[in-house]
Amino acid sequence: MCIGWRSPFFSLGACVSLEKIERLIPHRSLMKTIDELISFEAGGGEVKLIVDPQKPYFENAKFESLFSIELMAQSVAAVYGYSVRSQKKPRIGYLISIDSYEMLSFEEVNAGDELRIKVKLELNAEPIGVYQVECSHRGRPFSKAQMKVFLTDRKII
C-alpha cells in the first residue's frame, strides 16, 4: 500500500511507486529490488519492498540476508534521485565503501514479507556523501550500514 505525505515545502501526494522508481535508479528488471519511496525529507527518506521470490536476493526458498546491502544501496540511490529530481542532469552516484555493516537479526524473511529501508544523509562533502542506512523487517532493525557514495557528472564504468 502506498501512503501519501506532505512537507511544508512540497507535496509528494502519493509515494513514488514501482513505475516511477525507475526514474530514480538505473536498475531494471530483476536487479530493481526496491518497490516504493514512501517518505522523503531533506537529508533522508524511507523505501519499502515486498520480498519477491523471483528476485536474485531469494535463493533456495529463502531471503539471502547479505543481499540487504544491495537493497540499502538502491535505497540511497532512490533518495538521492528524488532529492535532485528537478535538476536537468543529476549526477551519477557510485558506491565507494560500505563501513560498519552489521546484521542485527537473523530472523527468517519470507516471500511476501515487507522490508523497509531508512536512509539518512549523515555528511554531504561533495562529491562524497555519507549515508546511514537501516533495513527493518516486521518493524525491527534487520541490518544497518554506513555507505559512502561518490558523485560525478560523467559515467566512469
C-alpha positions in Angstrom: 0.0 0.0 0.0 1.3 3.4 -0.9 1.0 6.1 1.6 0.9 9.8 0.9 2.7 12.5 2.8 3.2 16.2 2.8 6.0 18.6 3.7 5.8 22.3 4.3 7.9 22.8 1.2 6.3 20.5 -1.3 3.9 17.6 -1.6 4.6 14.1 -2.9 0.8 13.4 -2.8 1.4 9.7 -3.2 4.6 7.7 -2.9 6.9 7.2 -5.7 5.7 3.8 -6.8 7.3 1.0 -8.8 6.7 2.7 -12.2 8.3 6.0 -11.1 11.1 4.4 -9.0 12.7 3.6 -12.4 13.2 7.3 -12.9 15.2 7.5 -9.7 17.5 4.5 -10.1 19.2 2.9 -13.1 18.4 -0.7 -12.1 16.0 -2.6 -14.2 14.2 -6.0 -14.4 15.4 -8.5 -11.8 18.0 -6.1 -10.4 15.5 -3.5 -9.5 14.9 -4.7 -5.9 13.0 -1.8 -4.3 9.3 -1.0 -4.8 8.4 2.4 -3.4 9.9 5.5 -1.9 7.3 6.0 0.8 8.7 9.1 2.5 11.2 11.9 1.9 12.6 14.8 3.7 15.7 16.9 3.3 18.6 14.5 4.1 16.7 11.2 4.1 13.8 9.0 3.2 12.3 5.6 3.6 11.9 2.9 0.9 9.9 -0.3 1.0 9.8 -3.6 -0.9 7.8 -6.8 -0.8 10.1 -9.8 -0.9 9.7 -11.4 -4.3 10.9 -15.0 -4.8 11.7 -14.1 -8.4 14.4 -11.6 -7.4 18.1 -12.5 -7.1 18.1 -12.0 -3.3 15.8 -15.0 -2.9 17.7 -18.3 -3.2 16.9 -21.9 -2.1 13.5 -20.7 -1.0 14.9 -18.1 1.4 15.9 -14.5 1.5 19.7 -14.1 1.4 20.3 -11.6 4.2 23.6 -10.3 2.8 21.6 -9.0 -0.2 20.3 -6.3 2.2 23.5 -4.4 1.2 22.1 -4.1 -2.4 18.7 -3.1 -1.0 20.3 -0.4 1.0 22.4 0.9 -1.9 19.4 1.1 -4.2 17.5 2.9 -1.4 20.3 5.5 -1.1 20.1 5.9 -4.9 16.3 6.4 -4.8 16.5 9.0 -2.0 19.3 10.9 -3.8 17.5 10.6 -7.1 14.3 12.1 -5.6 16.3 14.9 -3.9 17.7 16.1 -7.2 14.7 15.3 -9.5 14.4 18.9 -10.6 17.9 19.0 -12.0 18.2 18.6 -15.7 21.1 16.2 -15.4 21.5 14.7 -12.0 25.0 13.4 -11.0 25.8 9.8 -11.2 26.5 8.1 -7.9 29.0 5.3 -7.3 29.1 3.3 -4.0 32.7 3.5 -2.9 32.6 1.9 0.5 30.4 0.1 3.0 31.5 0.8 6.5 30.3 -0.9 9.7 27.8 -3.3 8.0 26.0 -5.1 10.8 23.4 -7.9 10.8 21.1 -7.1 13.7 18.7 -10.0 13.4 18.8 -13.5 11.9 15.1 -13.8 11.8 13.8 -15.6 8.7 12.5 -13.3 5.9 9.9 -15.0 3.7 8.4 -14.3 0.3 5.7 -11.7 0.6 7.3 -10.1 3.7 7.7 -6.3 3.7 11.1 -4.8 4.3 11.7 -1.1 5.0 14.9 0.8 4.5 15.6 4.1 6.1 18.2 6.4 4.6 19.8 9.4 6.3 22.4 11.6 4.8 25.0 12.0 7.6 27.6 14.1 5.8 27.5 15.9 2.5 31.1 16.6 1.5 30.6 16.9 -2.3 31.5 14.9 -4.2 31.3 12.4 -1.4 28.1 11.6 0.6 28.0 9.5 3.7 24.7 7.8 4.5 23.4 5.8 7.5 21.1 3.1 6.3 18.9 0.7 8.2 16.8 -2.2 6.9 13.9 -3.4 9.1 11.6 -6.4 9.0 8.4 -6.5 10.9 9.2 -3.1 12.5 12.5 -4.4 13.9 16.0 -3.5 12.7 17.4 -6.3 10.5 20.7 -4.8 9.2 22.5 -1.5 9.1 25.5 0.1 7.4 27.2 3.3 6.7 27.7 3.8 2.9 29.9 6.3 1.1 28.9 7.5 -2.4 31.0 9.3 -4.9 29.0 11.7 -7.2 30.2 12.7 -10.6 28.9 14.3 -13.8 30.3 11.5 -16.1 29.9 7.8 -16.3 33.1 6.0 -15.1 32.2 2.4 -15.8 
